[in-house]
């Protein structure tokens, strides 16, 4: 079974709505968390044997706030055991990305499930902190403390 087929099987098993983009080896979906909902993209690379899942923060970061948001996500990334936040410096898009190199691994839906849920739970937990930094309600350091104290 291909990586793409395994990924589709996971989403079917967990009854997640998705749209397959087979020519791009990707699926689009969304996740409704406690704080907000997120668009998401799951992608496989059959040649490299990698699986990547990314959730997208719902707002672009305006240029004046990018340094503050970068500090926030750097602080968040330092304490996260899996996955990472990224900020695309030109567009201001924030995403949380989890990925796995599955070369030589017997890929199954449990591995995909761990990758996806780890991602969604992290984005859901830290999104309020990003919002606090964007609104000016808190410094990056204060927002990290608030988010991590709530966990």
N, C-alpha and C positions, 0 to 999 in steps of 0.2 A: 504494500500500500504506500502511495506517495505521501510526502509531507503535507501537501495540499489536501489530499483526501482525509488524512488524519485530523487536520485542523477543522475541516468541514464536519467531520464526525463528532468532534468535541462540541462544536456549536449546536449541532443537532441534538446530541445527548442532553445538553444543558438547556435546551429550548431557547436559545438566544436567537433573535432575529438577525439576519445578516444578508448582505448582498455579495455574491461571489464575483470576483473579477479575475477569472481564470487566465486570461492572456497576460495579466500583470502578476499572477501568482499571489493574489491578495484577496482579502475579505474586508468589507467595511461593516461596522456594527456600532452600537452605542451601549453605554452602561449608565443606569440610574443609580447614583450613590445617595448617601445621606445628605451631602452638601449641595449637589447639583448633578446634572447629567453630562456625559462626555461622549464625544464622537471618538471612534477608535478604528485602528487599522491593523490587521494581522497580515503579515507577509512571510512567505517562505522563499528560500533560494535553494532549489533542488540541487544545483551544481555545487554550491558551497556547503550544503547541508546545514542551513541555519533557519531559525524561526525567530521572528521579531513581532512583538505586539506593542503598540503605542497608543496611549490615550492623549487627547488634545485638550488643553485648557481652553475654555470657551471664549476667551477674549484675547486679542492681540495686545501685547505690552507696548505702550507708546514709548517713543525714544527717550523721553525724559525719565522714565521709570525703569529702564532696562538695567542700569547699574544696580539699583536697589533689588530688583527681582533676581538678578544674577547672584547677588550676595545671599539672598534667601535660599535659592536653589543649591548654591554651593554648601551652605550650612546644612540643608536637608540631605544632600547627597552624602556628606561626610558620615552621617549616622545610619544610612540605609544599608542593610546587608545585601539587598538584591535590587537591581534596576537603578535608573538614574533619571533625573530631570535634565532637560536640555532647553536652551533658548536659542532660536534661530535669530542671529543678530540683525539681519536685514529686515525681516518681516515682523519680528516680535512674537513669533509663535512659540508657545511653551508646550512641551510634551513630556510625558513620562514614558520611558522605554524599558522594556525587558526583552531579553533575547537569550537564545541558547544555540550553541554549536552541537548538533546532534549526529555528527559524523561518527559512525561506528556504534551508535546507540539504538536500541530497539525502541523507536519512537512509539508513543501511545497517547491516548487522550488524557491520561493522568498528568503527564508531563506538560501538555498544552494547558490543561486546567490550572496547574500551579503557576505557570507563566502569566496567564491571563488574570487570574484573581489576585496574585501578588501585585500586579500592575494596577488594577482597578482600585484596590483597597489603598494603595499608596497615594494615588492621585486624589482619591476622595478625602483622605486624611489631610493632605497638605494644601488642597485647593483653597480652603478658607484662609490660610496664611498668605497665599499669593494675593488673594483679594484684599487682605488687610494691608499689605505692602502697597498694592496699586492705589488704594483709596487714600493712603497717607495716614491711616488709622494707627499703624504701628511701624516701627523700624524692622528691618529684617531679623535682627536678634530678638526683638520682642515677639514677632510673629512666630518664629521657630519655637520659642519658649511656650507660647500659648498653644500651638498645635501639639507639641510633644507632651505638654502637661495634660492635655485632654485625652491622650491615648491610654 
